[in-house]
């Protein structure tokens, strides 16, 4: 499995408060572990299939991580609120 981050993901993380950045970093590491271990334990990530290749995971109560899972690659797209995810999906 390969992992990459689009520039937009990095910009959305950069705008977050420092304590939330830590939660996002932990969640990204847990997502990587989840797929490296064959998808067994989500460790409270709340991984959810949204549509097509798009998936969402929790990085806390208010923050979600949106990523694309296709072709043996996880591409992190966005870190933000529920509304941020919804607006991203409308584009």
C-alpha positions in Angstrom: 0.0 0.0 0.0 1.3 3.5 -0.9 0.3 6.7 0.9 0.4 10.3 -0.4 -0.9 13.7 0.5 -2.3 16.2 -1.9 -1.2 19.8 -1.4 -4.7 20.8 -0.4 -4.6 18.3 2.5 -1.4 19.8 3.8 -2.9 23.3 3.6 -6.0 22.3 5.5 -3.9 20.7 8.2 -1.7 23.8 8.4 -4.7 26.0 9.2 -5.7 23.8 12.2 -4.9 24.6 15.9 -1.8 22.8 17.2 -3.6 20.3 19.4 -5.9 19.4 16.5 -2.9 18.9 14.2 -1.7 16.3 16.7 -5.0 14.5 16.5 -4.9 14.6 12.7 -1.3 13.2 12.7 -2.3 10.4 15.1 -5.3 9.6 13.0 -3.3 9.5 9.8 -0.8 7.2 11.5 -3.6 4.9 12.6 -5.1 4.9 9.1 -1.7 3.8 7.7 -1.5 1.1 10.4 -5.1 0.0 9.7 -4.3 -0.7 6.0 -0.8 -2.1 6.7 -2.3 -4.6 9.1 -5.0 -5.8 6.7 -7.9 -3.7 7.9 -8.5 -5.4 11.3 -8.7 -2.8 14.1 -9.9 0.7 13.5 -8.8 2.0 16.9 -11.8 4.4 17.1 -11.2 5.9 13.7 -14.8 5.5 12.6 -13.7 4.7 9.1 -16.7 5.1 6.8 -17.2 4.6 3.1 -18.7 7.7 1.5 -18.9 6.9 -2.2 -16.8 5.4 -5.0 -13.2 5.5 -3.7 -13.8 8.1 -1.1 -13.5 7.3 2.6 -13.7 9.3 5.8 -12.1 8.7 9.2 -12.4 10.6 12.5 -9.6 12.6 14.1 -11.7 13.6 17.1 -15.3 14.7 17.6 -15.2 17.6 15.2 -12.5 16.8 12.7 -12.7 14.4 9.8 -10.0 13.1 7.3 -11.1 12.5 3.8 -9.1 10.2 1.6 -9.2 8.3 -1.7 -8.5 4.6 -1.6 -7.8 3.2 -5.1 -5.2 1.2 -6.9 -3.3 0.1 -3.8 -2.9 3.8 -2.8 -4.3 6.0 -0.1 -4.4 9.6 -1.0 -5.2 12.0 1.8 -7.4 14.8 0.5 -8.7 16.9 3.3 -8.7 17.4 7.1 -11.6 19.5 8.4 -15.1 19.6 9.9 -18.2 17.8 8.7 -19.1 20.9 6.7 -15.7 21.1 5.1 -16.1 17.5 3.9 -19.6 18.1 2.6 -18.4 21.2 0.7 -15.4 19.3 -0.7 -17.7 16.5 -2.0 -20.0 19.1 -3.7 -17.1 20.3 -5.9 
